[in-house]
Amino acid sequence: MSYYDTLIFDLSTHARKGYTLPKRTFKRQALPTHLLREDCPGLPEVSEVEVVRHYTNVSMKNFGIETGMYPLGSCTMKYNPKINQDLANLPSFSALHPYQPTRTVQGMLKLLDDLQSYLSEISGLARYTLNSYAGAHGELIGLMIMKRYFESRGEHHRVNIIVPDAAHGTNPASAVVAGFKVIEVPSEKDGSVSVEVLKGVVDENLAGIMLTNPNTLGMFEKDILNVAELIHDHGGLLYYDGANLNPILGKVRPGDMGFDIMHINLHKTFSTPHGGGGPGSGPVGVAEHLVPFLPKPLIKKVDNTYHIERDNETTLGQISHFYGNVGVAMKAYTYILSNGKEHLPEVAKFAVLNANYVKESLKDLFELPVEGVCKHEFVFNGLKDKSTGVTTLDVAKRLLDFGVHPPTIYFPLLYKEALMIEPVETESKQTLDRFIEVMRVIAKEAKETPEVVKGAPHNTIVKRLDEALAARQPVVKYTDIPK
Ligand SMILES: *Cc1c(COP(=O)(O)O)cnc(C)c1O
């Protein structure tokens, strides 16, 4: 432990100061006595350098994509270029107010409108709304659109949404919140859905299906056109979960696969930092026949002037304040333009190449349930050698000692020891090689000194936590730390 680890929460020394206030030039006001404080507020008394060191040290205890590799599966934790932030910070955009007259915010409206059309072109859907704050919010809006669509056709009985068991947890949750009934179907061994299984659950109550392609195991759903045909033949709609779109950028489009509605996570695919709760953005795109059901406000261009359409009666109504998180939209816009049409497909290429490189380099030591080329991510079922008793949780904790953020663990629920790795497109071969090396060292330790892995982490500030307790009774104040 360093000097600052021991003293970080208790640096205060009586009467030490880190500020100099200007000489008081205002008159003392007579405040009512009941508003006057009797005691000092009890703030730490520290010098400037102590404050700076304190916050710098605290910031270094955090792990982020700028500290090391972050191979969290189903999350696309990629490096986010700083130019995105620079542009989003430009005062000519960031100082705008949503209540300004539209004629004074034409530039921002053009940017948002252009971004919507880029997303349409990338995904093959007719029209987007940017008014959604997150992936899960996008799902909810997409499903509400679906609901309105069936209501408009008098098909109130269509309440069944098919969701594969490997789906992201937000999918069934959103379906239930939107008032649908979830029909869970088992995935095949490679995480795909079987047309035969689907045939058994489609009936006159079918509303639609929620899928992601590549699926949760990172495999491309080869039967997707047959799935789309089956669902459409039964009067249902297809919803695409496009949270992690990087493996297919510029390669294939959900609209061409037959999907009617989708959301995209700008904060995963289009390079906004995420984690810790936002801000996010989950634009929702729809096929032509669903455009009238989009939420308002919508941006409309007439004679080279942008307007905000607020009173279209057939829409879903308003589902967020104003126009969503425009700062996130600006970062996505910058990212798309700085890659350009020529280079966006390279994002997909490297996301896929990197995932396959890591998978092939480790599959002799880690159990790979599904062989073959994956897309942006893949799932191991823990260490191949199960005799050591070392679990996926142990491997994840040991990675921390090497300064690597653990992959996603115990998701999807298809395997007992799931370890889901997404290296992403922005990592170099050297970084991937180091990750592979560390994983191989851990596999060796599991055999030779399993207690080292089972006791990990050893080098972190907090050791292994009781995860349930850490979530239910988080200790976030230094005064709560047991002495
Ligand atoms: C992250 C993710 C979501 C949810 O997105 P949020 O912005 O966290 O609400 C949904 N589906 C998949 C596949 C995801 O990876």
The ligand as an SDF file (V2000), in Angstrom:
LIG
                    3D

 15 15  0  0  0  0  0  0  0  0999 V2000
  -26.1110   -2.9990  -24.2270 C   0  0  0  0  0  0  0  0  0  0  0  0
  -27.1530   -3.7850  -24.8650 C   0  0  0  0  0  0  0  0  0  0  0  0
  -28.5040   -3.4280  -24.7180 C   0  0  0  0  0  0  0  0  0  0  0  0
  -28.9910   -2.3130  -23.8030 C   0  0  0  0  0  0  0  0  0  0  0  0
  -28.4590   -1.0570  -24.0470 O   0  0  0  0  0  0  0  0  0  0  0  0
  -28.4880    0.0750  -22.9020 P   0  0  0  0  0  0  0  0  0  0  0  0
  -28.0480    1.3250  -23.5560 O   0  0  0  0  0  0  0  0  0  0  0  0
  -27.5500   -0.4030  -21.8450 O   0  0  0  0  0  0  0  0  0  0  0  0
  -29.8850    0.1740  -22.3840 O   0  0  0  0  0  0  0  0  0  0  0  0
  -29.4470   -4.1800  -25.3970 C   0  0  0  0  0  0  0  0  0  0  0  0
  -29.0810   -5.2270  -26.1520 N   0  0  0  0  0  0  0  0  0  0  0  0
  -27.7870   -5.6050  -26.3010 C   0  0  0  0  0  0  0  0  0  0  0  0
  -27.4550   -6.7640  -27.1890 C   0  0  0  0  0  0  0  0  0  0  0  0
  -26.7780   -4.9010  -25.6590 C   0  0  0  0  0  0  0  0  0  0  0  0
  -25.5140   -5.2750  -25.8090 O   0  0  0  0  0  0  0  0  0  0  0  0
  1  2  1  0
  2  3  1  0
  2 14  2  0
  3  4  1  0
  3 10  2  0
  4  5  1  0
  5  6  1  0
  6  7  2  0
  6  8  1  0
  6  9  1  0
 10 11  1  0
 11 12  2  0
 12 13  1  0
 12 14  1  0
 14 15  1  0
M  END
$$$$
